[in-house]
Amino acid sequence: MPVLKSGRLSLLMTSFFVIPAMAFADSPLPPMTVTATEVPTLLPDVPAGVTVITQAEMQARGDTTLVDALNAVPGLGVVQTGGPGGVASVFIRGTNSEDVLVLLNGVPVNDPSDPNGAFNFGNYTVSDIARVEVVRGAMSGLYGSNAVGGVINIITVQGTGKPKLSVTAAGGFPAQGQAGATLSGASGKFDYALTAATDQEAGFDYTAKRLSVYNGTRDPYRSNLGSFNVGYSPVSGTRISLAFRAQQTISASPDANIVFYDDPNNFLYNENYFGKFSIKSDLFRGLLTTELFVAALENDLYYKNLLDAADPNAQSNNDHYHGYRADAQWNNTIHLPDYGPATFSSVLFGVEYIADHAKERVSDSGPFVASINAYQHSVAGHAGVQTTLFNALTLTGAVRDDNVSSFGNAVTGRVGAVLAVPQAYLHLKTSYGTSFLAPSLFDLYGVDSYGGFPYIGNPNLKPETGTGFEAGAQFDIPAFGQPDFVSLSGTYFLNNIKNLINYVSIDNGNASSESNIGQVRTSGVETDLVFTPTSWLSADLTYTYTYARNLSAGIPLNRRPENAGSATVTFKPTSHISIVPQVQYIGRFTDFLYNNNGTSYTGTASGVGMAEPGTIANVTISYQVTPQLTLFANGKNLFNSRFEPVNGLQIPGQSFLFGVRAVVQ
């Protein structure tokens, strides 16, 4: 099995940067993650590719949606149909979108009513988000189903310190306006964070301008958000909390069908609700951390498309997707005392119960009717361990057993190691994990009919199973008085997924269903270089090479570019001014193509061909008038790129937003 060869690279990089070093300062404390191992751990000591995106970073870059925040993460491909509010998928290391497990404050929130059990990233704004932790690699050993390619944990704001009110207001062109406010703080035994935000945009016509059917009809977008996170600490080390989040989005998009139609009446309405009640406590003088919580999720998605006389597809939609989830978890961490060479040792264990319910009613012209009203539940137990030996070798291990009502048991695990070599400012990392994806409720029990060719779900489906391996190195090199002069990481990854759930013909070709017949392999290299030559200038350069292939069909996976990268520069010419330009590059990839006249591509039997690459440039400028008042300007797609992440649908055009951010204490 290939591994990253780093010996010569280590010597070369160390010589290049260490020899000219003049005065080394103590290194600042690196960021921490709680998602990768369920134990708060410094990023260099985590045997996985991890990116932590803070609220301050999102504000500095002008990110207003979760899609914005994730666009530049190495190893991630973000694909949105149209603009804000459009359905958005994330592909981690070339795996499918349903192979990404999404957590909200530690609770799995993938939509049970989605036909694939995936998460729609297009519905989330970031006004109440404190940070996002992205963990790449097979993580089912900790988190169960869907964690094949990785885990994304969205963590909302929690109140601390003196009460403060943070307010943001902005407007720009084409016609758009945003406003938000967060009241947070702590008083005595209580803490609180309450957020309300709205975003309204006239939008663009997301039909590709190259298509003859382009007519310039704007596709508007509106989002409203309300959330709170309140806590009560009866004694030191114990917090009883209640969190709630509700978001509503309305967006429009063209109609991509057999013939592309620039539809003025195709709307998507989405509402999602989330609630969590938790009791977390540090017991026995901090030796045991225990948390018990119950949570509930509801997603309500509604497609509405009126029939248009000019539509060559004669297409209309009246589709409802309702997903419900109840989740209960009891998680524990025992913090062991140091013993011999073993330090910072922890043992984890816990149980989880999930109950899913999906109600779906699809009614399209054609006629095409699909429906589902089904349930699935699972019970899981997990255990893990983490320790550091000789202050140099950090070891982690986890095992989990999920019992799923539709098929039975899935046992998964994960092991990892990180070796610190301080003489070379180096960390060597490797990990191996197994994973699984439970069949979605629609795969199991869905039914539909189309022109007398019915689809019948397969209740005998088995889960998709996968293995994931990675090996890499990370250099954190001080030089010229800068403790973080250079941070360079490179990781090789390899994923194998079997028993892929694929669409098949049955009943002598008179009907269709699903079957476990596919096999996928993805591999590649992801790199990240953070260069900070001075306190007022830093650059973050990422590059990812991905080889993603359906081995069963012998074809590449769609919408997985082989080459992708980004460059983000933070320039602070004075203590009050911050300028953050960002450039993203997405290389060529296969997709279902549309000809310039709006008809489906016929160059291949499948209609699949190579889509063109794209480059997108953004910039955000902030001016801190006082410690409490900041002015900002955000320019997106500065050079008006017409890149099509989904063929036939281009990204939003050039836009500018001007605003103010104030803090009152």
Secondary structure, DSSP 8 states (H G I E B T S, - for coil): ------HHHHHHHHHHHHTT-----------EESTTTSS-EEGGG-SSEEEEEEHHHHHHHT--BHHHHHTT-TTEEEEESSSTTS-EEEEETT--GGGEEEEETTEE---TTSTT----GGG-B-TTEEEEEEEES--HHHH-TTTTSEEEEEEE----SS-EEEEEEEEEETTEEEEEEEEEEEETTEEEEEEEEEEEEEEE--B-TTSTT-----EEEEEEEEEEEEEE-SSTTEEEEEEEEEEEEEEE--B-SSB-B--TTEEEEEEEEEEEEEEEEEETTTTEEEEEEEEEEEEEEEEEE---TT-TT---EEEEEEEEEEEEEEEEEEEE--BTTEEEEEEEEEEEEEEEEEEEEEEETTTEEEEEEEEEEEEEEEEEEEEEETTTEEEEEEEEEEEETTTEEEEEEEEEEEEEEGGGTEEEEEEEEEEEE---HHHHH-EEEETT--EE--TT---EEEEEEEEEEEEEEEETTEEEEEEEEEEEEEEEEEEEEEEEEETTTTEEEEEEEEEEEEEEEEEEEEEEEETTEEEEEEEEEEEEEETTTTEE-TT--SEEEEEEEEEEEETTEEEEEEEEEE--EEEE-B-TTSBB--SSTT-EEEE--EEEEEEEEEEEEETTEEEEEEEESTT-----SBTTB-----EEEEEEEEEE-
